[in-house]
Amino acid sequence: MDPRLETLAQGLAAAWRDGSAIPLPPAGAGVASRAQAYDVQDRMATLIGGTVAGWKVGATVPAVQVFEGHDGPLPGRIFADRLFTSPAKVAASLMQGMKVECEFAFSVTSAFPAGTRVDPEALRAAAMFHPAIEIAATRYAPGTGNRASTTFDGIADNGTGGAAVIGQGVADWGRLPFETLAIEARLNGSPPIQAYGGAYRRDPFAILGETIADLHGRGIDVAAGAVFLTGSLTLPTPVRRGHVLDVQMAGLAPLRLELV
């Protein structure tokens, strides 16, 4: 790996471990392609050394990609020590600048190794649906780098992923109207956080299949039990210690996240 990219991966991994931040590389000094971004993310994961429990994906909807200027989705790893079950208490010191997003998630009961064809029916049979919360964050310090962060910066930084909270699994999820399913998320009892709909939603099962195909293209196996978050359904909302997020997706068990 290019020494400057190795330095970036080391800095991102250190910031991940101690909840700090590093400067955004200045123009011309950061990742310049999706391939480089994946290399940095993979190296960051190796340096972190934790067990990978699954994957999160941002910008999974074309409308978001156009609006935010991305060339495609932003995948990142979910590490086992940062995957929580609702109701969850999560340390606010894990990362700076936390934001919460409600998401649709799946876990898979079967392994899907790289180099094998993923049959859609086999994947559907292996998929368990979960309502979920992503705790997103960036390891780049605000106001650094003298430029805006790019898609590639975000991918390199573990897809701006931080932690995840998943709720009770739903086996018969085929009945759920994902495109219109009502979501009410309240922070400390506040008015509901804006929920996305219309062009800002897609079939989460389709996103699951695309994500696994992308991982296979990178030579990455999918293990049985892996969890996948499929993109934000609510406005990313800053949170801090003392905040409690309560989420109700219509007809499903509630979710709760407390920052401690």
Backbone torsions as a table, in degrees:
resi	resn	phi	psi	omega
1	MET	NA	142.3	175.4
2	ASP	-51.7	133.4	-177.6
3	PRO	-54.0	-36.3	-178.7
4	ARG	-69.2	-33.2	177.4
5	LEU	-73.7	-35.8	174.6
6	GLU	-62.3	-41.1	177.8
7	THR	-63.2	-41.1	178.5
8	LEU	-63.3	-46.1	-179.9
9	ALA	-61.1	-40.9	179.5
10	GLN	-65.2	-40.7	179.2
11	GLY	-65.7	-42.4	179.4
12	LEU	-65.1	-40.9	179.4
13	ALA	-65.4	-40.8	178.6
14	ALA	-64.3	-41.4	179.2
15	ALA	-65.6	-36.6	176.7
16	TRP	-61.3	-45.6	-175.1
17	ARG	-67.9	-38.4	-173.7
18	ASP	-108.8	7.5	176.0
19	GLY	69.5	29.1	-178.9
20	SER	-105.4	-162.3	179.7
21	ALA	-144.2	156.5	178.0
22	ILE	-124.6	161.2	177.6
23	PRO	-67.1	142.9	170.3
24	LEU	-67.2	129.5	179.8
25	PRO	-56.2	139.2	179.1
26	PRO	-67.3	167.5	-179.2
27	ALA	-52.3	131.7	178.5
28	GLY	87.0	-7.4	-176.5
29	ALA	-112.5	-5.2	-177.6
30	GLY	-100.7	-162.9	178.1
31	VAL	-70.5	140.5	-173.4
32	ALA	-116.6	2.0	-178.8
33	SER	-157.0	164.1	176.3
34	ARG	-63.0	-38.8	179.5
35	ALA	-61.6	-44.6	177.3
36	GLN	-63.5	-39.1	-179.8
37	ALA	-63.1	-42.5	176.8
38	TYR	-62.4	-41.2	179.7
39	ASP	-60.4	-43.3	-179.8
40	VAL	-67.2	-43.7	179.4
41	GLN	-60.6	-43.8	179.9
42	ASP	-63.5	-41.1	178.9
43	ARG	-67.5	-39.5	176.1
44	MET	-57.5	-44.8	-179.8
45	ALA	-62.8	-41.1	178.1
46	THR	-61.6	-42.0	-179.5
47	LEU	-68.8	-36.1	176.4
48	ILE	-63.9	-44.9	172.5
49	GLY	80.4	5.8	-178.9
50	GLY	-83.9	167.1	176.1
51	THR	-74.7	132.3	178.3
52	VAL	-87.5	120.3	-177.9
53	ALA	-97.0	-11.9	-178.5
54	GLY	167.1	-158.6	-173.2
55	TRP	-142.6	145.4	171.1
56	LYS	-114.8	151.4	179.5
57	VAL	-136.2	128.5	175.5
58	GLY	-105.4	165.4	177.9
59	ALA	52.2	50.2	-178.3
60	THR	-86.3	-7.6	-177.1
61	VAL	-109.8	131.4	-178.9
62	PRO	-52.0	-37.5	-179.3
63	ALA	-60.7	-38.3	178.2
64	VAL	-70.6	-41.6	179.7
65	GLN	-59.5	-42.8	179.1
66	VAL	-67.6	-46.6	-176.2
67	PHE	-63.6	-40.3	-175.9
68	GLU	-97.3	-2.7	175.3
69	GLY	77.5	31.5	178.6
70	HIS	-93.3	152.5	177.6
71	ASP	-92.9	4.3	-178.7
72	GLY	162.8	-172.7	-178.7
73	PRO	-66.0	160.1	177.7
74	LEU	-115.9	96.2	-179.9
75	PRO	-85.2	155.9	175.4
76	GLY	-157.6	160.8	-178.6
77	ARG	-82.9	148.1	167.8
78	ILE	-107.1	117.0	-179.4
79	PHE	-87.2	146.2	-173.4
80	ALA	-58.2	-35.6	-178.3
81	ASP	-77.2	-2.1	176.4
82	ARG	-124.0	22.9	173.2
83	LEU	-109.5	117.3	-173.3
84	PHE	-117.9	156.4	176.4
85	THR	-107.7	134.9	179.1
86	SER	-70.8	140.7	-1.5
87	PRO	-76.4	137.7	-172.8
88	ALA	-122.7	143.4	169.3
89	LYS	-112.8	121.4	-174.6
90	VAL	-122.4	136.6	-179.4
91	ALA	-70.1	125.1	178.9
92	ALA	-66.4	-17.2	-179.0
93	SER	-79.5	-4.9	-178.7
94	LEU	-60.1	-34.6	-176.2
95	MET	-159.4	158.7	178.0
96	GLN	-91.7	152.8	173.7
97	GLY	61.6	40.3	-179.6
98	MET	-62.0	142.4	169.5
99	LYS	-133.4	146.0	-180.0
100	VAL	-110.9	145.7	179.2
101	GLU	-141.1	135.9	173.4
102	CYS	-81.4	140.6	-175.9
103	GLU	-144.5	159.4	166.6
104	PHE	-91.4	136.9	-178.7
105	ALA	-133.1	159.4	173.0
106	PHE	-132.6	147.7	163.0
107	SER	-113.8	155.2	-179.1
108	VAL	-119.3	136.2	-177.2
109	THR	-89.3	-9.1	179.5
110	SER	-120.6	155.1	174.6
111	ALA	-82.2	147.8	176.5
112	PHE	-130.9	86.5	-175.7
113	PRO	-68.1	149.0	173.7
114	ALA	-61.2	146.1	179.5
115	GLY	89.9	-1.4	177.5
116	THR	-114.6	151.5	178.2
117	ARG	-76.3	134.2	177.7
118	VAL	-95.8	109.3	177.6
119	ASP	-76.6	124.9	-177.5
120	PRO	-56.2	-37.4	-179.5
121	GLU	-70.3	-38.1	176.8
122	ALA	-65.3	-38.8	178.1
123	LEU	-66.4	-43.1	179.5
124	ARG	-60.5	-41.6	-179.7
125	ALA	-66.4	-28.2	-176.7
126	ALA	-90.9	-8.2	-172.1
127	ALA	-92.7	130.5	172.9
128	MET	-113.0	130.2	-178.6
129	PHE	-86.2	145.5	175.8
130	HIS	-139.9	132.7	163.9
131	PRO	-67.4	148.5	-172.7
132	ALA	-151.3	163.7	173.0
133	ILE	-126.4	131.6	169.4
134	GLU	-99.7	136.7	169.6
135	ILE	-104.4	103.6	-175.8
136	ALA	-97.3	154.9	178.2
137	ALA	-167.0	163.1	174.0
138	THR	-120.4	146.0	175.9
139	ARG	-87.5	1.0	178.3
140	TYR	-89.6	132.4	-179.8
141	ALA	-70.7	136.0	179.6
142	PRO	-59.6	143.2	174.4
143	GLY	78.2	9.9	179.6
144	THR	-105.8	163.1	175.7
145	GLY	88.3	-13.5	179.1
146	ASN	55.6	33.9	178.4
147	ARG	-164.2	168.9	175.8
148	ALA	-82.1	146.6	175.5
149	SER	-67.9	143.7	-177.9
150	THR	-107.7	173.0	173.1
151	THR	-52.8	-44.7	-175.9
152	PHE	-68.2	-36.3	174.5
153	ASP	-59.9	-44.3	-178.2
154	GLY	-64.9	-42.7	178.5
155	ILE	-63.0	-44.9	179.7
156	ALA	-57.4	-36.9	-179.2
157	ASP	-86.1	49.8	178.7
158	ASN	52.7	36.0	178.6
159	GLY	64.0	23.2	-174.7
160	THR	59.0	24.0	177.8
161	GLY	-83.8	151.8	178.3
162	GLY	-131.2	-58.4	-178.9
163	ALA	-155.8	171.7	-179.6
164	ALA	-146.8	148.3	175.0
165	VAL	-123.6	126.3	178.7
166	ILE	-116.6	150.1	-179.6
167	GLY	-101.5	-170.0	-177.8
168	GLN	-58.3	135.5	-179.0
169	GLY	-72.3	149.1	178.8
170	VAL	-123.5	111.5	-177.1
171	ALA	-75.5	-39.5	-177.1
172	ASP	-94.2	52.8	-173.8
173	TRP	-72.5	-12.3	179.9
174	GLY	-61.2	-18.7	179.9
175	ARG	-81.8	-11.6	-171.8
176	LEU	-79.9	133.5	178.9
177	PRO	-85.2	76.9	-171.7
178	PHE	-56.3	-35.4	-175.8
179	GLU	-68.5	-23.6	-176.4
180	THR	-125.4	1.9	-176.5
181	LEU	-56.2	123.2	-178.0
182	ALA	-70.6	137.7	179.3
183	ILE	-129.7	124.2	176.6
184	GLU	-121.5	115.3	179.8
185	ALA	-120.9	127.0	-178.7
186	ARG	-126.6	134.2	179.3
187	LEU	-104.4	114.5	-177.2
188	ASN	52.4	39.2	177.0
189	GLY	75.5	11.8	-179.5
190	SER	-68.6	170.9	170.8
191	PRO	-56.0	155.1	-176.2
192	PRO	-57.2	139.9	173.5
193	ILE	-69.1	144.5	-178.4
194	GLN	-57.5	127.1	176.3
195	ALA	-101.8	143.0	-179.2
196	TYR	-87.9	152.3	176.2
197	GLY	-152.9	-172.6	176.6
198	GLY	59.3	-126.8	-177.2
199	ALA	-67.2	-10.1	-178.7
200	TYR	-95.7	12.4	173.0
201	ARG	-128.2	148.2	173.7
202	ARG	-138.2	165.8	175.5
203	ASP	-60.8	115.2	-177.1
204	PRO	-66.6	-26.6	177.4
205	PHE	-66.9	-37.6	176.0
206	ALA	-63.1	-40.0	178.6
207	ILE	-64.7	-39.4	177.0
208	LEU	-57.8	-48.0	180.0
209	GLY	-62.2	-41.8	179.2
210	GLU	-64.6	-38.2	-179.1
211	THR	-66.6	-43.5	178.0
212	ILE	-63.9	-40.1	177.8
213	ALA	-61.8	-40.5	178.3
214	ASP	-64.2	-42.0	178.3
215	LEU	-63.5	-43.0	178.0
216	HIS	-61.6	-36.6	177.4
217	GLY	-63.9	-24.1	176.7
218	ARG	-92.9	2.4	-179.6
219	GLY	77.9	24.0	-176.1
220	ILE	-104.4	127.8	177.3
221	ASP	-77.5	153.0	172.2
222	VAL	-109.5	119.3	-177.4
223	ALA	-86.1	153.8	172.5
224	ALA	-59.8	136.4	-178.3
225	GLY	94.3	-8.2	-178.9
226	ALA	-61.9	143.3	-179.6
227	VAL	-109.5	139.4	-179.7
228	PHE	-127.5	124.1	170.5
229	LEU	-95.3	136.9	-166.9
230	THR	-112.4	16.2	173.5
231	GLY	119.6	153.0	-173.4
232	SER	-68.7	138.4	176.3
233	LEU	-114.5	-5.7	178.9
234	THR	-136.7	159.8	179.9
235	LEU	-58.7	124.4	176.4
236	PRO	-56.0	123.6	-169.7
237	THR	-123.8	123.7	-180.0
238	PRO	-62.1	141.7	177.0
239	VAL	-135.5	161.2	178.6
240	ARG	-148.5	176.3	-179.5
241	ARG	-53.8	136.0	-179.5
242	GLY	95.7	-13.3	177.9
243	HIS	-79.0	143.3	174.6
244	VAL	-125.0	125.0	178.6
245	LEU	-106.6	122.5	175.0
246	ASP	-112.3	130.0	-176.3
247	VAL	-126.5	132.9	174.0
248	GLN	-127.1	112.6	170.3
249	MET	-94.8	130.4	-169.9
250	ALA	-50.4	123.9	175.5
251	GLY	82.3	0.8	-177.0
252	LEU	-115.6	163.2	177.4
253	ALA	-63.9	142.8	-178.1
254	PRO	-69.8	160.8	175.6
255	LEU	-115.6	146.6	173.8
256	ARG	-140.9	135.2	174.5
257	LEU	-128.4	128.1	176.5
258	GLU	-119.4	126.7	177.4
259	LEU	-91.3	121.0	-174.0
260	VAL	-121.5	NA	NA
